[in-house]
Every structure is written in C-alpha cells, then in structure tokens.
Amino acid sequence: MKCTLYLKLVVKINFMFGQLETHEIENLISHQLIARLGCYADGKMYVVPISYAYDGKYIYAFSMEGMKVELMRKNPEVCLQLDNLGQMDNWQSVILWGKFEELKNKDERNEALLKLVSRILPAITSELVHISPHYPFPPDQLENISGVVYRIRITEKTGRFEKAIMEDHFAF
C-alpha cells in the first residue's frame, strides 16, 4: 500500500502601522544621510534632497548659493522628511519641523563643517557630499571651504512606520 502525504504551506501576512517611539525617531535621524528639505517663500514651495549631519539637537548642512538658501533666508521655517525604506511593506518615515539658521560666525561655522566632514559615509558618494576637494579627508583650514553652512534648529518631530508580519502555517 502506497501512502502519499501532502503538506501545504500557508503564509498569512498581517500589516502593522503605527507611530515611531522617540528613540526610534532619533535612531533613524542619526543613521540616515539624506533628507528632503521643504522650504517656502514668495508663493513658491521647494523640496530638495540634502546631505546632513545630526548632533541630537540640530541638523547641519552645506549648500552653494541658490534657490533653497534664498527661500530659507526669506522664510526660515522649514520641514525635513527622511526614510528608511527596506521594502514597500517595511518602512519608517520621520518628519521634522524647524528653523533655518545660517552660520556666519567663524567658530560656529567651523564646528558645523567639522561635523559634516566627520560623518561616516559610504565609499561611493555623490559629488555634492564632498564639501572640500580633499574628500574624504578634512582640509587643514575649514575657513577655505566656500559656500553656505547652516543648521536647522528642530522644533518638532514625528515618525510613522509600516511593518509586514508573516505567519507561516502548515496544513496536511
């Protein structure tokens, strides 16, 4: 007598949505390298990716003169959005609100530049991340780096997530 056993795998996927805890928000901000900066002035909204450094209180960034700097000087209230997108069904997203502060004071500017050049970056990066021609090494004189150095004083943070949870079931 021949006996055949059939085993069927049933996968059930549940989705969980929710708010990130404060420590999860901080972890995401600390470990990402790129955020999207939203600014608005004179009836024009502008959203652009930026590379940043974070010290727990401020987002530090660097830019050449251009539209975003012009808009932020006119209206310093800005918004930042950053993600950790593992898959379409497994992501985290953080929104930050804050105020643009251009760093013109030599000591504050140099301190911000040092944070930016000291970040741990991937081996292959965009040219825009290379603040100085000496990349990946900081220059001897931070004052020789031209451009606008600024920080965003964070006033509010929020975060959301989605996570797929797979449950395996076997049936005979």
C-alpha positions as CSV (number, residue, x, y, z in Angstrom):
1,M,0.0,0.0,0.0
2,K,1.4,3.4,-1.0
3,C,0.7,6.4,1.2
4,T,1.3,9.9,0.0
5,L,1.5,12.8,2.4
6,Y,0.7,16.3,1.2
7,L,2.0,19.3,3.1
8,K,0.7,22.7,2.3
9,L,2.4,25.9,3.4
10,V,0.1,28.8,4.0
11,V,1.6,32.2,4.6
12,K,-0.5,34.9,6.1
13,I,0.7,38.4,6.1
14,N,-0.5,41.0,8.6
15,F,0.4,44.6,8.3
16,M,1.1,46.8,11.3
17,F,1.1,50.6,11.1
18,G,2.0,52.9,13.8
19,Q,3.9,55.8,15.3
20,L,7.6,55.6,16.0
21,E,8.8,55.9,19.6
22,T,11.1,58.8,20.4
23,H,14.2,56.6,20.5
24,E,13.2,55.1,17.1
25,I,12.9,58.6,15.6
26,E,16.3,59.6,17.0
27,N,17.9,56.4,15.7
28,L,16.5,57.0,12.2
29,I,17.7,60.6,12.1
30,S,21.1,59.6,13.3
31,H,21.7,56.8,10.8
32,Q,20.4,58.3,7.6
33,L,22.5,60.5,5.3
34,I,19.9,62.2,3.1
35,A,16.8,64.1,3.9
36,R,14.3,66.1,1.8
37,L,14.2,69.7,2.8
38,G,11.0,71.6,2.2
39,C,11.0,75.4,2.2
40,Y,8.5,78.1,1.2
41,A,8.6,81.8,0.4
42,D,7.1,84.3,-2.0
43,G,4.4,81.8,-3.0
44,K,6.9,79.2,-4.1
45,M,7.4,75.8,-2.4
46,Y,10.6,74.0,-3.0
47,V,11.6,70.4,-1.9
48,V,15.2,69.2,-2.5
49,P,17.3,66.4,-1.1
50,I,20.2,67.4,1.2
51,S,23.0,65.6,2.8
52,Y,23.3,66.3,6.5
53,A,24.9,65.7,9.9
54,Y,22.9,65.4,13.2
55,D,24.0,66.1,16.7
56,G,20.8,65.3,18.6
57,K,19.7,69.0,18.5
58,Y,20.5,70.4,15.1
59,I,20.6,69.2,11.5
60,Y,23.7,70.6,9.9
61,A,24.0,71.1,6.1
62,F,26.1,72.8,3.5
63,S,25.0,74.4,0.2
64,M,26.1,76.7,-2.5
65,E,24.0,79.8,-3.1
66,G,20.8,79.0,-4.8
67,M,17.0,78.8,-4.6
68,K,16.8,76.9,-1.3
69,V,19.1,79.3,0.5
70,E,17.3,82.3,-0.9
71,L,13.9,80.9,0.2
72,M,15.2,79.9,3.7
73,R,16.6,83.4,4.2
74,K,13.2,84.9,3.4
75,N,11.3,82.3,5.5
76,P,13.4,80.3,8.0
77,E,10.5,77.9,8.8
78,V,11.4,74.6,7.1
79,C,10.4,70.9,7.1
80,L,12.6,67.8,6.6
81,Q,11.5,64.3,5.7
82,L,13.6,61.2,5.8
83,D,13.0,57.5,5.3
84,N,14.3,54.1,5.9
85,L,12.7,52.1,3.1
86,G,13.6,48.5,3.4
87,Q,10.7,47.4,1.2
88,M,7.4,48.8,0.2
89,D,5.8,47.0,3.1
90,N,8.5,47.6,5.7
91,W,9.4,51.3,6.1
92,Q,10.0,54.1,8.6
93,S,9.5,57.8,7.9
94,V,10.3,60.8,10.0
95,I,9.1,64.4,9.6
96,L,11.0,67.3,11.3
97,W,10.0,70.9,11.6
98,G,12.5,73.6,12.4
99,K,14.1,76.9,11.8
100,F,16.9,77.7,9.4
101,E,19.9,79.4,10.9
102,E,22.8,80.5,8.7
103,L,26.1,80.0,10.4
104,K,28.3,83.1,9.7
105,N,30.2,83.1,12.9
106,K,33.6,81.6,12.2
107,D,33.6,79.2,15.3
108,E,30.0,78.0,14.7
109,R,30.6,77.6,11.0
110,N,33.8,75.6,11.6
111,E,32.2,73.4,14.2
112,A,29.3,72.6,11.8
113,L,31.8,71.9,8.9
114,L,33.8,69.6,11.2
115,K,30.6,67.6,11.9
116,L,29.8,67.4,8.2
117,V,33.3,66.3,7.2
118,S,33.5,63.8,10.1
119,R,30.4,61.8,9.1
120,I,30.8,58.2,8.2
121,L,29.8,58.0,4.5
122,P,29.6,55.1,2.1
123,A,32.7,54.5,-0.1
124,I,30.8,55.8,-3.2
125,T,29.0,59.1,-2.7
126,S,27.6,62.0,-4.6
127,E,30.0,64.8,-5.6
128,L,27.6,67.1,-3.6
129,V,28.6,65.3,-0.4
130,H,32.2,66.2,-0.9
131,I,32.4,69.5,0.9
132,S,36.1,70.0,0.1
133,P,38.4,68.9,-2.7
134,H,40.3,66.9,-0.1
135,Y,37.5,64.4,0.4
136,P,37.4,62.0,2.2
137,F,39.9,63.9,4.4
138,P,39.0,67.2,6.1
139,P,41.0,70.2,4.9
140,D,43.6,71.8,7.1
141,Q,41.8,75.1,7.1
142,L,38.0,74.8,7.3
143,E,37.7,78.5,6.6
144,N,38.8,77.8,3.0
145,I,35.6,75.9,2.3
146,S,33.3,78.3,0.4
147,G,29.5,78.0,0.4
148,V,26.7,78.5,2.9
149,V,26.8,76.5,6.1
150,Y,23.6,76.3,8.0
151,R,21.7,74.3,10.7
152,I,18.1,73.6,11.3
153,R,17.0,74.0,14.9
154,I,14.5,71.2,15.3
155,T,11.2,72.3,17.0
156,E,9.1,69.2,16.3
157,K,9.5,65.5,15.3
158,T,7.1,62.8,14.3
159,G,7.5,59.4,12.8
160,R,5.4,56.6,11.3
161,F,6.1,53.0,10.2
162,E,4.6,50.1,8.4
163,K,5.8,46.5,9.0
164,A,4.7,43.3,7.3
165,I,4.4,40.4,9.7
166,M,4.4,37.0,8.0
167,E,3.0,34.0,9.8
168,D,3.7,30.5,8.4
169,H,1.1,27.8,8.8
170,F,1.4,24.2,7.7
171,A,-1.6,22.2,6.8
172,F,-1.9,18.5,5.9
